[in-house]
Amino acid sequence: MTEVGADIIEIDRVAKAAERERFLQRIYTPDEIAYCRSKAKPEQHLAGFFAAKEAVIKSLGRMVPWHDIEISHDGAGKPVVTLHGKALEAAAGGRVSVSISHCRTYAVAFAVLER
């Protein structure tokens, strides 16, 4: 069985929310924050990770804690999803792949859950 999720978000909206450290701590893992902050335009990456997490939640078919979905990149720069806790349980042994893209205004992500 395959489930798909997609999300699009305005980068400015995430940039404004990211001015509050509480928002960052609630949504992102420490490694995700460090990765995004290391980039020239961290708001684009924060928005991309946010969209990716939303897309994963949609592919799982239920809300799970934000930190139970972790976005990183492999050696070639491809985004990778690591599930923990309730997200891992919801995937029921499945594997989630994600694709992230952004322009100046929007970030978009697609997630595919294969069981």
N, C-alpha and C positions, 0 to 999 in steps of 0.2 A: 504494500500500500504506500502511496506517495501523497504527502500533504504539502501544500504551498502556502507561503505567507509573503506579503509585500507591504512596504511602508514608504512613505515619502514625508519629509519634514523640511520646514524652512530653516536654513542655517542660522539666520538672525534670531529666530525664536530660541534656539538652543544656546546661542552665544549669550543672549540676555539672561537666560536661566542659569548658565554656567558662571555668571558673576557671583552667584551664591554658592559658597563651598558646600552647604548642606545638600543642594541639588546634586552636585558632583558625587558626594559620598553616598547618596541614596541610589543613584543610577549605575555608577561605574565602579569597577574594582580598582584598587591602587595601581595595578599594572596598566590598565586601560587609560587611566588618567595620566600616568607618566608617559605612555606612548603618545597620546594626543598632544600633550604639552611639549613634547620634543619636536613637533612639526612646526613649520613656518606659519601655517594657518590652523591652529588647534581646533578652532570652532568647526571647520569642515569635517575634521576627523571625529570630533565629539558627536556631531550631527549624524555622521555615517554610522557610528557605533550605536547611537540611539535608534536609528531606523532599522539597523540589523537586529537589535534586541527585540524591537516591536515585531519585525517580520518573523523571527523565531517563535515568539509567543503566539502569533497567529497560526503558524504551522503546527504548533503543539495543540492548539485548540482550547487552551485555557491559560489564565494568568498564573505566572510563577514569579518568585522574587527576582528582581533585576540582577542581583549578584549571582544567581544560579545560572545565568547565561554570560559567558565570558568570550569576548572577541579578541583575537590576536591575529598574527600573520605568520605564515611559514617562511622559510628561507628565500623563497621566490617572490614574497610580497603578497601572496594569495591570502585573503581573509579566512580564518579558521574559527569554528565555534567549538567551545568546550562547555559541556553541560555539567552542572552540579546539582545536588539535592533534589528538589521537587521538579526541576526541569529535566533532570536525568530520568526520574521516575516517569514523567509524562511522556518522554520519548519512547519508553517501553522497549529499550534495546535498539532503537533506530538511530540513524546517523543523520545529522543536520549539516547541510552545505549552505553557504551564504555568498552572495555577491553584493558588493557595495559600490556605489558611484555617486559623484557629486559634481555640481557646477558652482558658480558663484552664489547662487540663490537657494538651491535645494540639494538635499541628500536623499538618495533612494536606496533601498535594499530589498533583495529577494532571498527567501529562505526556502529550502526544500528538505523535508523530512522524509527519509526513506526507511521503511520498516520491513 
